[in-house]
Amino acid sequence: MDRELEELTGVARRAAEVAGEIVMPLYDQRLTVELKADGTPVTAADRRAEEAMRELFARETPGFGVLGEEQGESPGDGRHRWVIDPIDGTKSFIHHVPLFGTLVALERDGEPVVGVVACPAVGETAWANRGGGAFLNGEPTRVSDTPSMEEATVLTTSSASLLERSPGGMTGLAREARLLRSWGDCYGYLAVIAGRAEARNEPDVNPLDNAPYAELVE
């Protein structure tokens, strides 16, 4: 067991909890929605949550770099970098759909070693670290062992986006998979991590939105 990674996983989980404590009281409020340069929405909840996460990292892991969805990159020691998205699924959040969450990953020497995805509106958090197993709300979790596409549930955030980018691929998935569903954003990845769905197809993803999953799924 890598004790340093266990401690850093605890920091990552606390960062996700801090974000949830800020985000959830704002969930049912009517927040002003702005559009960023890339056309995606952002709210005060996103910004406040990221600021609180960065403050926690500055206290607990001074010298670590941070790459965040809302504030960009703060360079660190060159070896460790937190990668965070305070609200993955802002569109779900502003429509009062509970499939949003907070993403936290830690890279060490350029490799992912810790991953956390927390969906506070559904009360579920998954975490993992290199060599330490994966857990969902404190219990060991694993991906599905379903052997074939004909038995699989496949998820995507936007079937319209998938159809636009790959009409043939979308048609093939709809024909071959047992179920094709749009359980989107980080909750869809959580469903794969928990073995509730077999696969997830995302045609266009910001690397920030993928950071925790390599470690969690592996």
ABEGO torsion letter per residue (X at the ends): XBAAAAAAAAAAAAAAAAAAAAAAAAAABBBBBBBBAAGBBBBAAAAAAAAAAAAAAAAABBGBBBBBAAAEBBBBAGABBBBBBABBGAAAAAAGBAABBBBBBBBBGGBBABBBBBBAAAGBBBBBBBGAEBBBGGBBBBBBABABAAABBBBBABAAAAAAABAAAAAAAAAABABBBBBBEAAAAAAAAAGABABBBBABBBAAAAAAAAAAAX
